[in-house]
Amino acid sequence: MKRFLVLLGKELRELATPQTILPIVLVILAFIGLGKVLSQQSKVASKPSPVLVVDHDNTPASNGVVKLLKKGNLDVTQQTADPDFSQSISEKAVVVIPAGFGRDLAAGKQTTLDTYTVQSGFSLAKIANATLLTGVTAQLNAALAAQRIAQISPRLDPSKVLAPVKTDEHIVANGKVANISPDKIAAYLGSQITFVPVILFVVIVFAGQMVATAMANEKENKTLETLLSLPISRTTIVGAKMLAAAIVAGLTAVAYIYGLHNLQSAFTGGVAVDDATRAAANQLGLNLSTSSYVMLGVALFLGILAALAIALVLGAFADNIKSIQALIMPLLLLLLVPYLATMATDISTLPNWFRGVLYVIPFTYTFQTMPNLYLHNYSTVLLGSLYELAFFIVFMILAGRLFASDSLLTLRPGNLLKRR
């Protein structure tokens, strides 16, 4: 046990170097800083957007349009002269009310509003300006239509004429029914379901490269020969390497979770979920119990261990650190394929052959852990964890045999092909 602890300390010192820790710290600081900047920007975006109104009609009807625009979280500025679009305009949109607007409305005719969206850029935030007046225009049409219906037939309820059918939305999950909009539940669960795969993907890529690089570094510096010549069990060496990598990967996962949580809160504005949505989620059983969090932690840990075992075997083929990127590519593909498949589509709808390929890859089960826990598919989560454990054991046995063989020092992809 003493030798194992000495080896473990040695592996931790080699993995937790300033070159390893500094990028993690910088990424976390970048996440936190970016989160604060985006949070401030979201507050700025929530302020009333500046809109210029050019009223050529100046009637009660046109004044009603201006009042409705002001109710739509818009900072309205009025003028009578047409703007010069060849010059810079501070407003995000311009609304021109033509002469005769009120007269046409009073006559029951269809009239026109000229709207201009001032596009000052094409980032996602700038492109969102294109829909700035869409909602307000719809409200204006509804209000004017209600007035017209009231004039034609005072006995009719304009709201029932404009919307003769209303929906009482429900959602069914886990065999239970809740009276709430499915959009709210989807928004409530969406960020949580996508959060875990992102963390897992980043951590596995980092940890896999770290383990493979450590192996290549030992072979390049000839320290692996010294280590293998010591009177220590090769199984002890492999176990110390794996445990050290798992500890560093676990701490990295915690750090990334903290940083991405700060970044994620910026996109949501830090706004808590409303009580009705939370109550509906609880009613549907869409919450995680203590045992669910334990199962989630086990699945993530086993997924990371499986990736580290693969990286350890791949690292054994490295000539030097430069060859790591090419050797680690199979692990990246094993991550990327199920990651994109689980994020972009429903696996059950995929062709049988492709679904079979995905289920052979252990990380598919890890990426699906959160959705399965919310749907109470506990048996699927447990079977997936057992498969990950079996996958890890197989690669650990393979790694142990590689370390038990003296050919580990001369193992190269080219040599292996020559032998075959």
N, C-alpha and C positions, 0 to 999 in steps of 0.2 A: 504493500500500500504506500509505503514511504517513497519507493521509486516512482510509482505512478504519480504521486503528488509533485515530485520534483520535475518529472516530465511535463505534467500539466502546467506548472509554473513557467517552465521553459517555453512551451507552446503559446501560452498567453502573452508572454513578453514579446515573442516574435510576431504575434498577430496584432496585439494592441500597441503598435508603434505610433509615433507622432504622424508618420505618413498615412497611417490608417485612420487615426482619430480625427486629425485636422479636417479632412474632407467631410466627415460626418457632422462635425461642429459647424462648418461653414454652410452645409446644406440646411441644417436646423435653423441657423441664424437667418439664412435666406428665406426659408419658409415663414418664419416669424415676422421678418421685415416686410416681405411681400404681403403677408396677411394683414398687417397694419395699414399698408398703403392701399390695398384693395378695400379694406373696411372703410377707410376715409373716403375713397372714391364712391363706394356704395351710398355713403351718407350724402355726398354731393349730388349723386344721381337721383336721390329721393327728393331733392328740393324741386320746387316748381320750375318747369322748363320754360325758357323765354320764347314767346310767340308774338309775332307782329300781326296786327289786324288793320287792314286798310278798308275803311267803310265808305263806299261811294253811294250808299243808299240813305243812311241816317234816318231810319224809320224805327218804330217800336219793334218790328220784326228783326231788323239788323242788330238793335240793341239787345234783344233777347239772345241772339247768337253769341254776342260778346259775354253776356252774363253766364251762359252755359259753358263757354270756354274757360272762364275763370273758376268754375266749379270743378274742372277736370285736372286739377293740379298743374295749371299752366299760369305762368307769369305773363299776363297780356299787356302789350303796349299798343296804343292806337295812334294812327295818323291818317291823313286824308290823301297824301301823295303816294303814288306807286313807288316802291323801292327800286334802287338801281342795283341790279344783281351783278353788274360788273365790278361793283365795289364790295368790300368786306362787310358782311352782315353778322351782327352778334347773335341774332335770334336763330333758333333751330328750325323754325317753320314760319311761313307767312300765309295768312288767310285773307283773300280779297273778296269782299262782298260787293257784287256788281250793283249798279243802279237798276231800280225796278225789282229788286229782290222781294221787298215787302208787297208790292203790287201783284206780282205773280203768285205769291203765296195766298194772298187774299182771294185771288181769282181761281184758286184750286189748280193752278198749273204747276208743272215741275220746274223748279228753278235750279240754278247752279251756283256753287261756291268754288272759287279757284283757290287751290291749295298748292303751296310750294314748300318742299322739304329741302332745307339747306344742308347739303352733304359736304362736310368739311374734312372728312376722312373715311376710311373703310375698315377700321377696327370693329370688333364685335359691338363695342359700346356705341360707336358712331353709326353703324348699320341699324342699330335698334331705333334710331331717330326716324327711320322710314315709317314706322308704325305709330309715331307720336300722336297723330290726329285721327287715327282709325277709330279708336274707341269713342272719342268725342263726337265724331261725325255720326256714328251709330246712335249715340244718345240724342243728338240733335234731330235725326230723322224720327226717332221714336217719340220725342217730345212734340215735334210739329205734327206728326201723324195723329197723336192723341188729341191735339187741339182741333185738327180738322174733323176727326170723328165726333168730337163733342159738339162742334158747330152743326154738322149734318144731322146727328141724332143724339140729342142730349140725354136720352134714356139709356143709351148704350154705355157700358163700361169700357173705355178705351184699352185698358190693360188686357181685358179678356178678348177683345177683337184683335189686338196686335199679337197676342200670344194665347191662342185658344187652347193650347196644350202645355201643361207644365209637368216637369218630371220630379218625382220623389225618389231620389237616388239611394241605392243600397249597394252594399258590397258583401259578397259571401266568401269566407275563408275559414279553413279548418272546420267546415261544417256548421259555422255560425254566421249570423246575419247582423249587420250593423247599418243603421240609417245615417249614412254619411256619403259624401262625394268620393268616388274611387280615386280622383285626382289627389285629394288630400292624403289619403293613405299611401298612395304611390310616392308622393313627395316625402312623406314621413319615413318610408322605408328605403327609398332610392339611394340616398347618400350613405346610409349605413351598410347596405348590401354591396355597394361599389367601393366602399372604403377599405375593407379587408383585402380584396384582391390586389389593389394598388400597393398596399403596404407589403403584402406577401411577395409580390413580383419584385419590388425594389430590394427588399431584404435578401431574397434568394439570389438575385443577380450579384449583389454586393458580397454576400457570404461565399458564394460559389467561386467568384474570382479571387477572393481572399485566400481560400483554402488551396486552390490550384496554384496561385502565385507563390504561396509559402512552400509548397512541394517543389516547384520549379527552382525557387531560390536555394533550397537546401541541396538540390542536385547540382545546380550551377556552382555553388560555393564549396562543394565536396563535403559539407557537414553531414549529409545523409549517410555517407560511408562510415563516418565516426559513430553516428547514432546507432547504426545497425550492427556495428562491431561490439557494442557494449553488451554485458551479460544481462540483458533485459528481454523479456518476452516480447515478440513482435506484436502479439495481441495487445499488450500493455501500451506499446508505442501508438498503435492505431487508435486505441480507446482514448488515450490522452489527446491525440490530435483532434479527434472528433468532439470530445467534450469541450476542449478549449474553443474550437470553432463554434460550437453550439452556444457557449456562454457569450462570446463576442456577438454572434448573430442575434441572440435574444436581447442583449442590451441595445444593439442597433435598432431592432424592431421597436423597442420601447421609445427610443429617441425619435425615430421616424413617425411613430404614432402621435407623439406629442407635437412635433412640428407640423404634420399634416392636419392635425386637429385644429391648430391655430389658423392654418391656411383655409381649411374648410369653413370655419366659422365666419371668415371674411365674405365668402360667397353667399352665405345665408344671412349675413348681417348680424349674426349673433342673436337672432330672434328665436325665442323658445317656441316649441310647438304649442298650439292652442290647446286648451283643456278638452275641448270636444273631440279633437283628433286623437289625443292621447287616450281618452276614455274609450273611443271606438276601437282603437288598436288593442287595448286591454280586453275589451269585450270579444274581439275576434281571436284573442290568444296570440296576437302578433307582438309578443314581447319575449325577452330572454330571461329565463330563471337562472338561479345560481348554477344548477347542473348544466344548463345550456352553455353558460360561459366557460365552465370547466371543459365541456366537450369541444368548444371552439378553440380554447387554448391548446388542448391536446392535438387537435387536427392541425393547427398552425405549426406547433412544435415538430410533429412528425413530418409535415411537409418540408420544413426547413432541414430536418435531419436527413431525409431522403435526398434532397438536393446536395447537401454537404457530402454524403457518401458518394454520389455520382461525381462530384467535383474532385474528391480525393482520388478516385480511380482515374479520372481523366488527367489529373495533374501528374500522375505517375508516368505518363507518356511524354511529358514536357522535356525538351532539351534545355531550354532557358526561358526566361521571363517573356521574351518576345513571342514565343510560340503559344502563350496562354490564350490569347484572343481567338485563335483558330481552334484550339482544342476545346475551349469552353462552349463553342457554338452549338454542339448537340444539346447541352443543358438549356441554353437559351431557347432553342426550338421547342424543347419539351415544355417550357414555360409559356412561350408565346402562343402556341396553337390552342391549348385549352383556355388561356386567358382571353384571347379574342373570341373564341367560340362561346364561352359562358357569358361574356359581357355583351355580345352582339346578337345572340339568338337563343332560342330554347333548344337545348340539346335533344330533347325528346322528339323534335320535329325533323332532325337531321337524318340523312340516309343511314341505314343500318351499318354499313361498312365503316363510315366515318365516325358514327357513334361508338362503334367497337374500338376504333383506334383511340378515341378520347378516353374511354374507360380503362384502357391499358396504361395510360399515363397517370401516375399517382397524383399529380398536382390538380387534375380535374376535380377530384373529390374535395380537395382543400378549397378550391375556388367556389364550389357549390355548398360549402358548409353553412354559410349564413342563410341563404334561401331555404335550405332544408330544415334548419333549426326553426325558422319562422313558421314553416309549414308542419312542424312537429314530426318530420321524417327522421326520427332518432335512429331507427335501425339502419337507414342508409348512411347516416353520419358514422355510426359505429363500424359498419362494414368497410366504409372508405378508410377509416383510421386503421383498421386491421390490415387492409391492403397496403397502406403506406408503411406500416410497421414491417410487414413481410418484405416489401420492396427494399426498405432500409437494411434489413437483416441480410438479404441476398447480396447487396452491394458491399456490406461490411465484410461478409465472408470472402467476397472477391478481393476486397482490399487487403484482408488479412493474408490471403494466399499470395498476393503480389508482394507484400512485405516479407513474407516467409521465404520468398524466392530471391536468390542473389541476382537474378536477372533484372530486378527492379532498378539496379544502378545503370544498366545499359539498355533499359526498355525504351524503344523509340517506335513511332508508327511505321517508319520505313523498315526497321529491323523486323517488326512483326509481319509485315507483308512479305519480306524475303523468306522468312521461315515458312510461311504458308506456301 
